[in-house]
Amino acid sequence: MRVGVTTQRTASATLDVGSVLTAAASPRRYKLYELELGSEATPADNAFLWQVFRRTGTATGGTAPTITNLDQDDTIASTLVANQAPTVNGAGGSTAPLLSVPLNQRATFRWVAAPGSELVTNATASQGYATATPTAGGLVAVTSGWLIDEQ
Amino acid sequence: MAGPRPDGGYAIVTRDDGHVREYKTATCSHCSKIIIFGAGQDEGGFCMRCMKLICGPCADAGRCVPFEEKLAREEALDIRRRQLSKVLGLDERGSS
């Protein structure tokens, strides 16, 4: 089933914008096939570095954004666990980014995977990905939009 | 000789003045790193063993361990760990 999630926070150079993980119980694989990064703050020339990291544990604090089924007729609820604006990042570190994009605050970035080239998680507990802004020229609202195919 | 070719993925950067720039992308077959072509980043290489695109660090490593194989291995380990936990009465996550 395909789902969409939007994660937001006031930019931080150390804390994730948001993460999406497999469930702690009965986890299923997911494929991240589209990602949108940007800022909804008043346009300004601030430098950002957006990165995507692998996460192997749940974040602490923050809130749980809504996970929306893309097909309204999909009656099965998603098992994914989404988090935004955490106070402590989930395990996984910040040394091996899977995506690294320098971006002006005025710009938006959209990545679409080719079929078969999505970012995939394994079907074990609390595995997933996080978006982060290790360089945040302005502490303004930033957003990452995720489109995911849950297996 | 031509370098590695994108796999059909793409990235679009849209500026606030309406300027749009599109880049071709590929995902490393060994580690899942997203390679962006034409953006001044390392464009990686090609694994002659799995015949797929790989990122620079994976090309330098010189080993072929496809990411799908890593996922399957981790899942198999997790299943074994959960089975053992259940047998020992230590199962913390129920019967998933």
gemmi code that builds the backbone of each chain (N, CA, C; Angstrom):
import gemmi

chains = {
    "A": [
        ("MET", (0.828, -1.187, 0.000), (0.000, 0.000, 0.000), (0.873, 1.253, 0.000)),
        ("ARG", (0.378, 2.277, -0.676), (1.166, 3.507, -0.775), (0.649, 4.545, 0.211)),
        ("VAL", (1.588, 5.181, 0.888), (1.218, 6.177, 1.890), (2.067, 7.436, 1.719)),
        ("GLY", (1.569, 8.524, 2.262), (2.298, 9.784, 2.245), (2.435, 10.331, 3.657)),
        ("VAL", (3.571, 10.934, 3.946), (3.817, 11.537, 5.254), (4.526, 12.871, 5.039)),
        ("THR", (4.156, 13.865, 5.832), (4.875, 15.132, 5.811), (5.453, 15.371, 7.191)),
        ("THR", (6.756, 15.562, 7.258), (7.392, 15.822, 8.556), (7.944, 17.245, 8.555)),
        ("GLN", (7.743, 17.936, 9.667), (8.151, 19.346, 9.767), (8.862, 19.616, 11.081)),
        ("ARG", (9.668, 20.646, 11.094), (10.239, 21.137, 12.347), (10.871, 22.507, 12.112)),
        ("THR", (11.217, 23.194, 13.184), (12.061, 24.375, 13.066), (13.470, 23.827, 12.893)),
        ("ALA", (14.127, 24.245, 11.844), (15.400, 23.630, 11.460), (16.381, 23.524, 12.621)),
        ("SER", (17.093, 22.414, 12.638), (18.117, 22.175, 13.646), (19.312, 21.546, 12.945)),
        ("ALA", (20.502, 21.917, 13.379), (21.696, 21.345, 12.761), (22.025, 19.973, 13.332)),
        ("THR", (21.377, 19.596, 14.412), (21.711, 18.319, 15.047), (20.544, 17.330, 15.093)),
        ("LEU", (19.315, 17.853, 15.071), (18.165, 16.959, 15.221), (17.465, 16.726, 13.890)),
        ("ASP", (16.966, 15.503, 13.720), (16.277, 15.140, 12.480), (15.034, 15.998, 12.269)),
        ("VAL", (14.727, 16.223, 11.010), (13.434, 16.855, 10.690), (12.337, 15.828, 10.981)),
        ("GLY", (12.536, 14.640, 10.499), (11.554, 13.587, 10.755), (12.101, 12.236, 10.338)),
        ("SER", (11.412, 11.205, 10.766), (11.831, 9.850, 10.397), (10.603, 8.981, 10.186)),
        ("VAL", (10.776, 7.961, 9.391), (9.719, 6.970, 9.188), (10.366, 5.601, 9.366)),
        ("LEU", (9.809, 4.829, 10.312), (10.395, 3.529, 10.641), (9.372, 2.418, 10.472)),
        ("THR", (9.874, 1.214, 10.338), (8.992, 0.051, 10.347), (8.462, -0.140, 11.773)),
        ("ALA", (7.388, -0.878, 11.891), (6.772, -1.080, 13.207), (7.677, -1.898, 14.123)),
        ("ALA", (7.474, -1.747, 15.435), (8.254, -2.518, 16.408), (7.784, -3.979, 16.426)),
        ("ALA", (6.482, -4.183, 16.182), (5.943, -5.545, 16.118), (5.363, -5.765, 14.724)),
        ("SER", (5.508, -6.942, 14.204), (5.046, -7.290, 12.854), (5.524, -6.300, 11.791)),
        ("PRO", (6.820, -6.014, 11.768), (7.303, -5.027, 10.790), (7.206, -5.539, 9.362)),
        ("ARG", (7.011, -4.593, 8.464), (6.994, -4.926, 7.039), (7.988, -4.014, 6.325)),
        ("ARG", (8.540, -4.497, 5.234), (9.453, -3.668, 4.455), (8.733, -2.443, 3.919)),
        ("TYR", (9.462, -1.370, 3.746), (8.889, -0.264, 2.965), (9.900, 0.262, 1.969)),
        ("LYS", (9.363, 0.868, 0.931), (10.204, 1.457, -0.105), (9.893, 2.942, -0.202)),
        ("LEU", (10.909, 3.756, 0.042), (10.760, 5.202, -0.105), (11.020, 5.522, -1.575)),
        ("TYR", (9.985, 5.973, -2.270), (10.171, 6.194, -3.708), (10.110, 7.659, -4.119)),
        ("GLU", (9.721, 8.525, -3.200), (9.723, 9.946, -3.551), (9.918, 10.776, -2.292)),
        ("LEU", (10.717, 11.829, -2.433), (11.034, 12.670, -1.286), (11.042, 14.124, -1.733)),
        ("GLU", (10.405, 14.980, -0.947), (10.407, 16.418, -1.245), (10.969, 17.173, -0.052)),
        ("LEU", (11.905, 18.054, -0.305), (12.562, 18.801, 0.762), (12.451, 20.292, 0.494)),
        ("GLY", (12.191, 21.068, 1.542), (12.099, 22.503, 1.351), (11.710, 23.217, 2.625)),
        ("SER", (11.453, 24.493, 2.475), (11.060, 25.315, 3.622), (9.813, 26.110, 3.266)),
        ("GLU", (8.884, 26.143, 4.201), (7.667, 26.929, 3.982), (7.762, 28.291, 4.666)),
        ("ALA", (8.948, 28.627, 5.175), (9.133, 29.922, 5.846), (9.176, 31.049, 4.811)),
        ("THR", (9.072, 32.279, 5.290), (9.181, 33.443, 4.410), (10.498, 33.358, 3.644)),
        ("PRO", (10.472, 33.498, 2.327), (11.695, 33.332, 1.543), (12.851, 34.184, 2.053)),
        ("ALA", (14.001, 33.564, 2.154), (15.222, 34.261, 2.569), (16.403, 33.457, 2.052)),
        ("ASP", (17.531, 34.135, 1.897), (18.714, 33.443, 1.397), (19.488, 32.806, 2.537)),
        ("ASN", (19.102, 31.610, 2.891), (19.827, 30.851, 3.908), (20.302, 29.553, 3.287)),
        ("ALA", (21.512, 29.149, 3.680), (22.072, 27.909, 3.131), (21.656, 26.712, 3.982)),
        ("PHE", (21.202, 25.675, 3.322), (20.851, 24.432, 4.006), (21.594, 23.277, 3.350)),
        ("LEU", (21.940, 22.313, 4.168), (22.388, 21.038, 3.615), (21.367, 20.012, 4.085)),
        ("TRP", (20.696, 19.426, 3.153), (19.717, 18.380, 3.486), (20.371, 17.018, 3.332)),
        ("GLN", (20.139, 16.153, 4.288), (20.684, 14.801, 4.178), (19.649, 13.767, 4.601)),
        ("VAL", (19.813, 12.568, 4.082), (18.955, 11.438, 4.471), (19.852, 10.385, 5.106)),
        ("PHE", (19.449, 9.934, 6.293), (20.232, 8.926, 7.013), (19.390, 7.681, 7.257)),
        ("ARG", (20.083, 6.567, 7.444), (19.395, 5.339, 7.839), (19.177, 5.408, 9.352)),
        ("ARG", (18.054, 4.921, 9.817), (17.778, 4.893, 11.254), (17.433, 3.463, 11.673)),
        ("THR", (17.944, 3.089, 12.849), (17.728, 1.723, 13.327), (17.073, 1.704, 14.705)),
        ("GLY", (16.484, 2.804, 15.079), (15.799, 2.883, 16.366), (14.886, 4.088, 16.391)),
        ("THR", (13.908, 4.057, 17.279), (12.932, 5.140, 17.331), (13.535, 6.400, 17.957)),
        ("ALA", (13.020, 7.529, 17.535), (13.441, 8.815, 18.086), (12.703, 9.067, 19.394)),
        ("THR", (13.247, 9.985, 20.186), (12.594, 10.372, 21.444), (11.971, 11.757, 21.265)),
        ("GLY", (10.815, 11.947, 21.874), (10.144, 13.244, 21.806), (9.531, 13.492, 20.446)),
        ("GLY", (9.211, 14.746, 20.198), (8.590, 15.091, 18.931), (7.141, 14.659, 18.874)),
        ("THR", (6.599, 14.695, 17.680), (5.206, 14.303, 17.500), (5.101, 13.312, 16.354)),
        ("ALA", (3.927, 12.698, 16.266), (3.706, 11.698, 15.213), (2.828, 12.294, 14.115)),
        ("PRO", (3.414, 12.604, 12.970), (2.598, 13.141, 11.882), (1.663, 12.061, 11.324)),
        ("THR", (0.602, 12.510, 10.689), (-0.369, 11.562, 10.136), (0.204, 10.851, 8.919)),
        ("ILE", (-0.018, 9.555, 8.880), (0.361, 8.774, 7.701), (-0.920, 8.576, 6.888)),
        ("THR", (-0.922, 9.076, 5.677), (-2.143, 9.070, 4.872), (-2.052, 8.033, 3.758)),
        ("ASN", (-3.071, 7.206, 3.648), (-3.125, 6.268, 2.527), (-3.341, 7.052, 1.236)),
        ("LEU", (-2.561, 6.756, 0.213), (-2.723, 7.491, -1.039), (-3.973, 7.018, -1.783)),
        ("ASP", (-4.338, 5.768, -1.569), (-5.563, 5.247, -2.161), (-6.644, 5.248, -1.081)),
        ("GLN", (-7.661, 6.071, -1.301), (-8.706, 6.201, -0.278), (-9.459, 4.897, -0.048)),
        ("ASP", (-9.394, 3.999, -1.033), (-10.095, 2.722, -0.882), (-9.266, 1.702, -0.120)),
        ("ASP", (-8.042, 2.067, 0.215), (-7.193, 1.172, 0.992), (-7.722, 1.135, 2.417)),
        ("THR", (-8.212, -0.012, 2.833), (-8.827, -0.072, 4.166), (-7.844, -0.557, 5.227)),
        ("ILE", (-6.684, -1.035, 4.795), (-5.693, -1.517, 5.759), (-4.892, -0.330, 6.291)),
        ("ALA", (-4.732, -0.274, 7.601), (-3.956, 0.817, 8.189), (-2.464, 0.545, 8.020)),
        ("SER", (-1.717, 1.599, 7.822), (-0.267, 1.463, 7.710), (0.322, 1.062, 9.061)),
        ("THR", (1.383, 0.264, 9.021), (2.046, -0.125, 10.276), (3.253, 0.767, 10.563)),
        ("LEU", (3.537, 1.703, 9.652), (4.738, 2.522, 9.796), (4.639, 3.463, 10.993)),
        ("VAL", (5.801, 3.846, 11.500), (5.864, 4.757, 12.645), (6.611, 6.015, 12.196)),
        ("ALA", (5.889, 7.133, 12.147), (6.506, 8.390, 11.712), (6.714, 9.307, 12.907)),
        ("ASN", (7.762, 10.097, 12.840), (8.078, 11.036, 13.919), (8.583, 12.331, 13.296)),
        ("GLN", (8.254, 13.460, 13.911), (8.794, 14.738, 13.445), (9.259, 15.560, 14.642)),
        ("ALA", (10.239, 16.386, 14.398), (10.798, 17.274, 15.420), (11.179, 16.538, 16.701)),
        ("PRO", (11.989, 15.497, 16.614), (12.382, 14.781, 17.831), (13.305, 15.627, 18.710)),
        ("THR", (13.413, 15.222, 19.980), (14.363, 15.893, 20.875), (15.663, 15.078, 20.967)),
        ("VAL", (15.545, 13.795, 20.633), (16.739, 12.941, 20.514), (16.547, 12.083, 19.267)),
        ("ASN", (17.550, 12.070, 18.387), (17.433, 11.275, 17.172), (17.426, 9.779, 17.469)),
        ("GLY", (16.814, 9.016, 16.595), (16.891, 7.570, 16.700), (18.301, 7.104, 16.374)),
        ("ALA", (18.602, 5.847, 16.715), (19.941, 5.313, 16.451), (20.217, 5.276, 14.951)),
        ("GLY", (21.470, 5.303, 14.609), (21.820, 5.213, 13.197), (22.951, 6.143, 12.804)),
        ("GLY", (23.148, 7.196, 13.625), (24.281, 8.087, 13.378), (24.073, 9.048, 12.223)),
        ("SER", (25.072, 9.868, 12.035), (24.975, 10.917, 11.013), (26.265, 10.993, 10.209)),
        ("THR", (26.833, 9.840, 9.930), (28.113, 9.849, 9.226), (28.017, 9.326, 7.797)),
        ("ALA", (26.968, 8.601, 7.478), (26.888, 8.033, 6.136), (25.561, 8.401, 5.480)),
        ("PRO", (25.470, 9.646, 4.990), (24.208, 10.059, 4.370), (23.939, 9.301, 3.067)),
        ("LEU", (22.682, 8.986, 2.853), (22.299, 8.317, 1.602), (21.966, 9.338, 0.524)),
        ("LEU", (21.691, 10.560, 0.966), (21.420, 11.644, 0.027), (21.955, 12.908, 0.665)),
        ("SER", (22.631, 13.720, -0.109), (23.201, 14.948, 0.407), (22.942, 16.049, -0.613)),
        ("VAL", (22.150, 17.041, -0.223), (21.757, 18.086, -1.172), (21.918, 19.471, -0.557)),
        ("PRO", (22.854, 20.265, -1.044), (22.928, 21.649, -0.592), (21.809, 22.434, -1.272)),
        ("LEU", (21.071, 23.216, -0.492), (19.872, 23.844, -1.048), (19.635, 25.196, -0.392)),
        ("ASN", (19.378, 26.187, -1.206), (18.981, 27.491, -0.673), (17.585, 27.357, -0.056)),
        ("GLN", (17.323, 28.155, 0.982), (15.997, 28.092, 1.626), (14.877, 28.391, 0.632)),
        ("ARG", (15.191, 29.173, -0.390), (14.163, 29.545, -1.366), (13.826, 28.399, -2.322)),
        ("ALA", (14.643, 27.377, -2.348), (14.462, 26.309, -3.334), (13.794, 25.078, -2.726)),
        ("THR", (13.200, 24.283, -3.581), (12.658, 22.992, -3.138), (13.340, 21.895, -3.945)),
        ("PHE", (13.391, 20.734, -3.361), (14.071, 19.601, -3.983), (13.118, 18.422, -4.002)),
        ("ARG", (13.058, 17.758, -5.125), (12.199, 16.580, -5.236), (13.005, 15.449, -5.856)),
        ("TRP", (13.006, 14.302, -5.186), (13.694, 13.131, -5.725), (12.670, 12.030, -5.973)),
        ("VAL", (12.750, 11.459, -7.157), (11.859, 10.352, -7.504), (12.715, 9.176, -7.934)),
        ("ALA", (12.526, 8.047, -7.261), (13.333, 6.859, -7.574), (12.805, 6.168, -8.816)),
        ("ALA", (13.727, 5.574, -9.552), (13.304, 4.701, -10.650), (12.737, 3.432, -10.028)),
        ("PRO", (11.756, 2.809, -10.673), (11.242, 1.552, -10.129), (12.382, 0.553, -9.924)),
        ("GLY", (12.476, 0.013, -8.709), (13.556, -0.922, -8.387), (14.749, -0.245, -7.729)),
        ("SER", (14.738, 1.084, -7.699), (15.867, 1.812, -7.101), (15.435, 2.633, -5.899)),
        ("GLU", (14.363, 2.237, -5.257), (13.880, 2.956, -4.084), (14.812, 2.711, -2.898)),
        ("LEU", (14.641, 3.514, -1.837), (15.350, 3.239, -0.581), (14.495, 2.224, 0.178)),
        ("VAL", (15.069, 1.069, 0.433), (14.294, -0.027, 1.010), (14.764, -0.308, 2.440)),
        ("THR", (13.828, -0.664, 3.295), (14.194, -1.089, 4.646), (14.018, -2.599, 4.724)),
        ("ASN", (14.651, -3.209, 5.703), (14.375, -4.622, 5.901), (13.157, -4.756, 6.814)),
        ("ALA", (12.593, -5.951, 6.847), (11.368, -6.161, 7.625), (11.710, -6.568, 9.052)),
        ("THR", (12.499, -5.742, 9.718), (12.770, -5.957, 11.133), (12.354, -4.696, 11.884)),
        ("ALA", (12.294, -4.786, 13.189), (11.716, -3.701, 13.989), (12.472, -2.373, 13.875)),
        ("SER", (11.719, -1.300, 13.758), (12.233, 0.078, 13.845), (13.402, 0.371, 12.903)),
        ("GLN", (13.233, 0.012, 11.652), (14.233, 0.311, 10.623), (13.659, 1.354, 9.692)),
        ("GLY", (14.465, 2.301, 9.283), (13.923, 3.293, 8.365), (14.908, 4.374, 8.017)),
        ("TYR", (14.368, 5.525, 7.683), (15.172, 6.638, 7.216), (14.742, 7.921, 7.907)),
        ("ALA", (15.665, 8.873, 7.933), (15.368, 10.175, 8.521), (15.897, 11.265, 7.612)),
        ("THR", (15.218, 12.404, 7.619), (15.725, 13.571, 6.903), (16.301, 14.534, 7.943)),
        ("ALA", (17.352, 15.234, 7.563), (18.008, 16.133, 8.512), (18.615, 17.322, 7.773)),
        ("THR", (18.874, 18.390, 8.526), (19.524, 19.581, 7.952), (20.776, 19.898, 8.778)),
        ("PRO", (21.854, 19.114, 8.602), (23.069, 19.348, 9.397), (23.651, 20.743, 9.221)),
        ("THR", (23.367, 21.375, 8.090), (23.689, 22.795, 7.956), (22.358, 23.520, 7.812)),
        ("ALA", (22.071, 24.387, 8.767), (20.810, 25.129, 8.735), (21.131, 26.597, 8.903)),
        ("GLY", (21.216, 27.313, 7.782), (21.589, 28.720, 7.798), (20.586, 29.596, 8.525)),
        ("GLY", (19.358, 29.165, 8.575), (18.315, 29.903, 9.293), (17.478, 28.919, 10.081)),
        ("LEU", (17.147, 29.276, 11.304), (16.345, 28.362, 12.114), (14.870, 28.622, 11.816)),
        ("VAL", (14.484, 28.190, 10.650), (13.122, 28.425, 10.153), (12.422, 27.082, 9.944)),
        ("ALA", (11.139, 27.138, 9.651), (10.370, 25.907, 9.447), (10.822, 25.202, 8.173)),
        ("VAL", (11.090, 23.927, 8.305), (11.479, 23.121, 7.143), (10.575, 21.882, 7.081)),
        ("THR", (10.414, 21.374, 5.887), (9.482, 20.270, 5.675), (10.082, 19.221, 4.762)),
        ("SER", (9.822, 17.973, 5.084), (10.154, 16.905, 4.140), (8.903, 16.073, 3.899)),
        ("GLY", (8.615, 15.864, 2.646), (7.454, 15.060, 2.275), (7.897, 13.713, 1.756)),
        ("TRP", (7.249, 12.658, 2.248), (7.659, 11.295, 1.905), (6.528, 10.578, 1.188)),
        ("LEU", (6.873, 9.857, 0.139), (5.908, 8.942, -0.467), (6.516, 7.545, -0.375)),
        ("ILE", (5.749, 6.652, 0.202), (6.277, 5.339, 0.580), (5.373, 4.233, 0.087)),
        ("ASP", (5.993, 3.151, -0.335), (5.240, 1.960, -0.713), (5.501, 0.910, 0.366)),
        ("GLU", (4.508, 0.703, 1.223), (4.662, -0.286, 2.293), (4.344, -1.659, 1.730)),
        ("GLN", (5.214, -2.603, 2.005), (5.068, -3.921, 1.361), (4.078, -4.833, 2.078)),
    ],
    "B": [
        ("MET", (35.548, 6.524, -22.733), (34.498, 5.563, -22.389), (33.451, 6.236, -21.503)),
        ("ALA", (32.208, 5.954, -21.757), (31.139, 6.573, -20.969), (31.177, 6.079, -19.531)),
        ("GLY", (30.855, 6.955, -18.608), (30.798, 6.590, -17.191), (29.505, 5.872, -16.887)),
        ("PRO", (29.239, 5.654, -15.589), (28.006, 4.992, -15.215), (26.792, 5.810, -15.647)),
        ("ARG", (25.742, 5.136, -16.033), (24.540, 5.813, -16.504), (23.479, 5.835, -15.418)),
        ("PRO", (22.660, 6.867, -15.385), (21.570, 6.922, -14.420), (20.610, 5.756, -14.623)),
        ("ASP", (19.866, 5.427, -13.560), (18.968, 4.266, -13.678), (17.513, 4.655, -13.921)),
        ("GLY", (17.265, 5.919, -14.183), (15.894, 6.331, -14.469), (15.285, 7.187, -13.382)),
        ("GLY", (15.962, 7.279, -12.236), (15.479, 8.163, -11.190), (15.815, 9.604, -11.556)),
        ("TYR", (15.163, 10.546, -10.918), (15.485, 11.932, -11.195), (15.257, 12.812, -9.981)),
        ("ALA", (15.922, 13.957, -10.002), (15.754, 14.941, -8.934), (15.500, 16.286, -9.585)),
        ("ILE", (14.614, 17.063, -8.978), (14.274, 18.373, -9.529), (14.482, 19.434, -8.458)),
        ("VAL", (15.252, 20.457, -8.798), (15.421, 21.591, -7.893), (14.647, 22.765, -8.484)),
        ("THR", (13.732, 23.320, -7.703), (12.928, 24.456, -8.159), (13.278, 25.670, -7.318)),
        ("ARG", (13.736, 26.727, -7.973), (14.056, 27.957, -7.248), (12.826, 28.842, -7.147)),
        ("ASP", (12.861, 29.829, -6.253), (11.671, 30.670, -6.062), (11.414, 31.595, -7.245)),
        ("ASP", (12.404, 31.738, -8.145), (12.161, 32.573, -9.337), (11.584, 31.733, -10.482)),
        ("GLY", (11.255, 30.480, -10.175), (10.632, 29.628, -11.182), (11.626, 28.809, -11.983)),
        ("HIS", (12.914, 29.056, -11.775), (13.933, 28.285, -12.492), (13.904, 26.833, -12.020)),
        ("VAL", (13.826, 25.915, -12.962), (13.752, 24.492, -12.618), (14.942, 23.772, -13.236)),
        ("ARG", (15.609, 22.958, -12.447), (16.725, 22.185, -12.991), (16.518, 20.725, -12.636)),
        ("GLU", (16.644, 19.869, -13.630), (16.431, 18.442, -13.401), (17.758, 17.686, -13.511)),
        ("TYR", (17.932, 16.750, -12.608), (19.139, 15.917, -12.597), (18.715, 14.459, -12.685)),
        ("LYS", (19.522, 13.678, -13.360), (19.270, 12.237, -13.358), (19.921, 11.638, -12.110)),
        ("THR", (19.311, 10.601, -11.567), (19.864, 9.977, -10.361), (19.906, 8.461, -10.509)),
        ("ALA", (20.669, 7.857, -9.630), (20.716, 6.398, -9.545), (20.903, 6.040, -8.077)),
        ("THR", (20.555, 4.836, -7.714), (20.724, 4.385, -6.335), (21.787, 3.292, -6.312)),
        ("CYS", (22.757, 3.463, -5.412), (23.849, 2.483, -5.320), (23.278, 1.108, -5.004)),
        ("SER", (23.675, 0.151, -5.774), (23.158, -1.210, -5.604), (23.706, -1.889, -4.347)),
        ("HIS", (24.813, -1.358, -3.810), (25.436, -1.983, -2.639), (25.034, -1.329, -1.309)),
        ("CYS", (24.812, 0.015, -1.311), (24.526, 0.684, -0.031), (23.300, 1.579, -0.073)),
        ("SER", (22.694, 1.740, -1.226), (21.481, 2.558, -1.402), (21.730, 4.058, -1.438)),
        ("LYS", (22.979, 4.464, -1.458), (23.247, 5.907, -1.555), (22.707, 6.428, -2.890)),
        ("ILE", (22.110, 7.607, -2.835), (21.547, 8.188, -4.054), (22.627, 9.011, -4.757)),
        ("ILE", (22.902, 8.655, -6.001), (23.921, 9.338, -6.794), (23.205, 10.351, -7.693)),
        ("ILE", (23.633, 11.617, -7.610), (23.027, 12.651, -8.450), (24.024, 12.997, -9.551)),
        ("PHE", (23.596, 12.847, -10.795), (24.495, 13.087, -11.930), (24.456, 14.562, -12.346)),
        ("GLY", (25.624, 15.092, -12.632), (25.708, 16.456, -13.150), (25.603, 17.521, -12.082)),
        ("ALA", (25.756, 17.132, -10.825), (25.649, 18.109, -9.735), (26.987, 18.296, -9.042)),
        ("GLY", (28.043, 17.823, -9.678), (29.375, 17.987, -9.110), (29.698, 17.001, -8.012)),
        ("GLN", (28.867, 15.975, -7.855), (29.133, 14.968, -6.829), (29.829, 13.756, -7.473)),
        ("ASP", (30.404, 12.919, -6.622), (31.022, 11.677, -7.079), (29.960, 10.824, -7.769)),
        ("GLU", (30.217, 10.463, -9.018), (29.204, 9.715, -9.768), (29.410, 8.213, -9.718)),
        ("GLY", (30.295, 7.743, -8.843), (30.418, 6.319, -8.575), (30.989, 5.497, -9.710)),
        ("GLY", (30.639, 4.225, -9.716), (31.170, 3.314, -10.716), (30.160, 2.233, -11.052)),
        ("PHE", (30.680, 1.154, -11.610), (29.809, 0.076, -12.054), (30.372, -1.240, -11.546)),
        ("CYS", (29.538, -2.037, -10.878), (30.005, -3.323, -10.361), (29.892, -4.365, -11.461)),
        ("MET", (31.021, -4.932, -11.830), (31.027, -5.908, -12.918), (30.522, -7.267, -12.458)),
        ("ARG", (30.278, -7.385, -11.144), (29.811, -8.676, -10.632), (28.279, -8.731, -10.613)),
        ("CYS", (27.655, -7.685, -10.012), (26.185, -7.669, -10.019), (25.649, -6.859, -11.189)),
        ("MET", (26.578, -6.260, -11.959), (26.231, -5.501, -13.167), (25.268, -4.359, -12.865)),
        ("LYS", (25.561, -3.663, -11.762), (24.719, -2.529, -11.409), (25.567, -1.333, -11.001)),
        ("LEU", (24.926, -0.167, -10.964), (25.611, 1.057, -10.549), (25.912, 1.038, -9.071)),
        ("ILE", (27.067, 1.530, -8.707), (27.419, 1.648, -7.294), (28.039, 3.020, -7.055)),
        ("CYS", (28.033, 3.455, -5.784), (28.590, 4.768, -5.450), (30.124, 4.684, -5.354)),
        ("GLY", (30.772, 5.836, -5.224), (32.227, 5.888, -5.164), (32.830, 5.051, -4.048)),
        ("PRO", (32.386, 5.248, -2.783), (32.972, 4.468, -1.687), (32.792, 2.955, -1.883)),
        ("CYS", (31.661, 2.526, -2.427), (31.445, 1.083, -2.666), (32.352, 0.598, -3.794)),
        ("ALA", (32.584, 1.475, -4.783), (33.494, 1.105, -5.874), (34.910, 0.950, -5.321)),
        ("ASP", (35.274, 1.844, -4.402), (36.618, 1.774, -3.801), (36.756, 0.521, -2.936)),
        ("ALA", (35.649, 0.089, -2.302), (35.712, -1.084, -1.418), (36.047, -2.346, -2.198)),
        ("GLY", (35.633, -2.414, -3.448), (36.011, -3.528, -4.303), (35.344, -4.862, -3.976)),
        ("ARG", (34.264, -4.822, -3.213), (33.532, -6.064, -2.889), (32.112, -5.940, -3.422)),
        ("CYS", (31.510, -7.068, -3.756), (30.127, -7.024, -4.225), (29.210, -7.669, -3.196)),
        ("VAL", (28.534, -6.827, -2.434), (27.496, -7.310, -1.522), (26.239, -6.499, -1.834)),
        ("PRO", (25.372, -7.015, -2.688), (24.177, -6.251, -3.054), (23.332, -5.920, -1.826)),
        ("PHE", (22.723, -4.737, -1.840), (21.945, -4.276, -0.690), (20.798, -5.238, -0.379)),
        ("GLU", (20.205, -5.771, -1.417), (19.099, -6.711, -1.222), (19.572, -7.930, -0.415)),
        ("GLU", (20.800, -8.350, -0.669), (21.374, -9.492, 0.052), (21.562, -9.140, 1.531)),
        ("LYS", (21.998, -7.892, 1.793), (22.171, -7.441, 3.181), (20.827, -7.441, 3.906)),
        ("LEU", (19.791, -6.950, 3.233), (18.457, -6.912, 3.844), (17.990, -8.323, 4.185)),
        ("ALA", (18.144, -9.228, 3.243), (17.687, -10.610, 3.455), (18.454, -11.242, 4.611)),
        ("ARG", (19.750, -10.940, 4.701), (20.579, -11.495, 5.773), (20.118, -10.977, 7.137)),
        ("GLU", (19.853, -9.662, 7.213), (19.391, -9.066, 8.473), (18.037, -9.635, 8.877)),
        ("GLU", (17.173, -9.854, 7.897), (15.846, -10.411, 8.201), (15.968, -11.850, 8.702)),
        ("ALA", (16.852, -12.609, 8.077), (17.047, -14.000, 8.500), (17.600, -14.057, 9.922)),
        ("LEU", (18.540, -13.163, 10.218), (19.112, -13.093, 11.570), (18.041, -12.728, 12.596)),
        ("ASP", (17.177, -11.776, 12.203), (16.119, -11.323, 13.114), (15.133, -12.456, 13.387)),
        ("ILE", (14.812, -13.207, 12.358), (13.876, -14.336, 12.538), (14.484, -15.353, 13.499)),
        ("ARG", (15.764, -15.659, 13.284), (16.443, -16.623, 14.157), (16.490, -16.118, 15.599)),
        ("ARG", (16.773, -14.820, 15.756), (16.849, -14.233, 17.102), (15.491, -14.316, 17.793)),
        ("ARG", (14.434, -14.029, 17.042), (13.096, -14.060, 17.646), (12.675, -15.484, 17.992)),
        ("GLN", (13.045, -16.430, 17.119), (12.718, -17.834, 17.414), (13.418, -18.278, 18.686)),
        ("LEU", (14.680, -17.897, 18.812), (15.454, -18.270, 19.998), (14.869, -17.614, 21.252)),
        ("SER", (14.488, -16.337, 21.116), (13.885, -15.638, 22.257), (12.613, -16.328, 22.706)),
        ("LYS", (11.846, -16.798, 21.724), (10.579, -17.451, 22.048), (10.839, -18.771, 22.780)),
        ("VAL", (11.800, -19.520, 22.267), (12.135, -20.801, 22.890), (12.607, -20.590, 24.330)),
        ("LEU", (13.375, -19.540, 24.540), (13.915, -19.265, 25.876), (12.943, -18.487, 26.763)),
        ("GLY", (11.769, -18.162, 26.189), (10.772, -17.420, 26.974), (11.136, -15.960, 27.167)),
        ("LEU", (11.967, -15.425, 26.240), (12.413, -14.040, 26.385), (11.782, -13.132, 25.348)),
        ("ASP", (10.806, -13.660, 24.601), (10.242, -12.896, 23.480), (9.625, -11.598, 23.953)),
        ("GLU", (10.221, -10.471, 23.516), (9.745, -9.168, 23.983), (8.772, -8.519, 23.011)),
        ("ARG", (8.610, -9.124, 21.820), (7.766, -8.448, 20.845), (6.572, -9.290, 20.417)),
        ("GLY", (6.167, -10.226, 21.234), (5.004, -11.046, 20.903), (5.317, -12.028, 19.808)),
        ("SER", (4.334, -12.407, 19.046), (4.500, -13.482, 18.079), (4.648, -12.981, 16.667)),
        ("SER", (5.178, -11.772, 16.471), (5.289, -11.222, 15.129), (6.290, -12.010, 14.303)),
    ],
}
model = gemmi.Model(1)
for chain_id, residues in chains.items():
    chain = gemmi.Chain(chain_id)
    for i, (resn, *xyz) in enumerate(residues, 1):
        res = gemmi.Residue()
        res.name, res.seqid = resn, gemmi.SeqId(i, " ")
        for name, pos in zip(("N", "CA", "C"), xyz):
            atom = gemmi.Atom()
            atom.name, atom.element = name, gemmi.Element(name[0])
            atom.pos, atom.b_iso = gemmi.Position(*pos), 0.0
            res.add_atom(atom)
        chain.add_residue(res)
    model.add_chain(chain)
structure = gemmi.Structure()
structure.add_model(model)
structure.setup_entities()
